[in-house]
Amino acid sequence: VQLVESGGGLVQAGGSLRLSCAVSGSTFSSDVMGWYRQGPGKQRELVASTTSGSGSTNYADSVKGRFTISRDNAKKTMYLQMDSLKPEDTAVYYCHLINWRGYNYWGQGTQVTVSS
């Protein structure tokens, strides 16, 4: 299973970015998917997740109303639309997958930097 993130970069505060996570080697439609981030000197934290089936979503309080997670099962791709970005959103963002066997997989990460 491979997860490849893209879409990170440098943006000014108040701006937007959309991250993508392309998945190969997994069924995807039955996988639980999520985005995590790790800021400088901080622990990795869950940003948002989406389940298989109903596709229900969950967000960290710090990003509610600003970030939107979505998935395209046909393209085996997950997205994170990030709006109204703040300097504290600066982090490496990781794509995460849990397959039907309960195995965990991570992407290599993509850097998001928000300047004030």
C-alpha positions as CSV (number, residue, x, y, z in Angstrom):
1,V,0.0,0.0,0.0
2,Q,1.3,3.4,-0.9
3,L,0.0,6.8,0.0
4,V,1.4,9.9,-1.8
5,E,0.5,13.4,-0.6
6,S,0.7,16.5,-2.6
7,G,-0.5,20.1,-2.5
8,G,1.5,21.5,0.3
9,G,3.3,24.8,0.1
10,L,3.7,28.4,1.4
11,V,0.6,30.5,1.8
12,Q,-0.2,33.8,3.6
13,A,-2.6,33.8,6.6
14,G,-6.2,33.7,5.4
15,G,-5.3,31.8,2.3
16,S,-6.3,28.4,1.1
17,L,-4.6,25.1,0.1
18,R,-5.9,21.7,-1.0
19,L,-4.0,18.6,-0.1
20,S,-4.4,15.4,-2.0
21,C,-3.6,11.8,-1.0
22,A,-3.4,9.3,-3.8
23,V,-3.7,5.7,-2.6
24,S,-2.5,2.6,-4.4
25,G,-2.5,-1.1,-3.5
26,S,-5.6,-0.9,-1.3
27,T,-9.3,-1.2,-1.9
28,F,-9.7,2.3,-0.6
29,S,-13.5,2.3,-0.5
30,S,-13.5,0.2,2.6
31,D,-10.6,2.0,4.3
32,V,-10.7,4.5,7.1
33,M,-8.8,7.6,6.0
34,G,-7.5,10.6,7.9
35,W,-5.1,13.6,7.9
36,Y,-2.7,14.2,10.7
37,R,-0.2,17.0,11.2
38,Q,2.9,17.5,13.2
39,G,4.0,21.1,13.9
40,P,7.5,22.1,15.0
41,G,8.2,20.7,18.5
42,K,4.7,19.2,18.7
43,Q,3.3,15.8,18.7
44,R,1.5,14.4,15.7
45,E,-2.2,15.1,16.0
46,L,-5.4,14.1,14.1
47,V,-6.8,16.9,11.9
48,A,-9.7,15.1,10.2
49,S,-10.9,11.6,9.4
50,T,-13.5,10.0,7.2
51,T,-14.9,6.5,7.5
52,S,-15.7,4.0,4.8
53,G,-19.3,3.2,4.0
54,S,-21.3,6.3,5.1
55,G,-18.2,8.5,4.8
56,S,-18.9,10.2,8.1
57,T,-16.3,12.8,9.1
58,N,-14.6,14.0,12.2
59,Y,-12.5,17.1,12.8
60,A,-10.2,18.5,15.4
61,D,-11.8,21.5,17.2
62,S,-9.0,23.7,16.0
63,V,-9.9,23.2,12.3
64,K,-13.7,22.9,12.4
65,G,-15.4,25.3,10.0
66,R,-12.1,25.9,8.1
67,F,-11.0,22.5,6.8
68,T,-13.0,20.0,4.8
69,I,-12.1,16.4,4.3
70,S,-13.4,14.4,1.3
71,R,-12.7,11.3,-0.7
72,D,-13.2,10.1,-4.2
73,N,-13.4,6.3,-4.1
74,A,-13.3,6.1,-7.9
75,K,-10.0,7.9,-8.0
76,K,-8.7,6.4,-4.7
77,T,-7.9,9.9,-3.6
78,M,-8.6,11.8,-0.4
79,Y,-8.5,15.5,-0.1
80,L,-8.2,18.2,2.6
81,Q,-9.5,21.6,1.7
82,M,-7.9,24.1,4.0
83,D,-9.4,27.6,4.1
84,S,-8.8,30.6,6.4
85,L,-5.3,29.3,7.2
86,K,-3.5,30.5,10.3
87,P,0.2,30.5,11.2
88,E,-0.6,27.8,13.8
89,D,-1.6,25.5,11.0
90,T,2.0,25.3,9.9
91,A,3.0,21.7,10.0
92,V,3.9,18.6,8.1
93,Y,0.6,17.0,7.0
94,Y,0.4,13.2,6.8
95,C,-2.1,11.0,5.1
96,H,-3.2,7.9,7.1
97,L,-5.1,4.8,6.2
98,I,-6.5,1.9,8.2
99,N,-7.5,-1.0,6.0
100,W,-10.1,-3.7,6.7
101,R,-7.5,-5.9,8.4
102,G,-6.7,-3.1,10.8
103,Y,-3.3,-2.4,9.3
104,N,-2.0,1.2,9.4
105,Y,-0.2,3.0,6.6
106,W,1.3,6.5,6.4
107,G,2.3,8.8,3.6
108,Q,5.6,10.6,3.5
109,G,4.1,14.0,4.5
110,T,3.8,17.3,2.8
111,Q,4.9,20.7,4.3
112,V,2.3,23.4,4.9
113,T,3.7,26.8,5.9
114,V,1.4,29.7,6.7
115,S,3.1,33.1,7.0
116,S,1.6,35.9,9.1
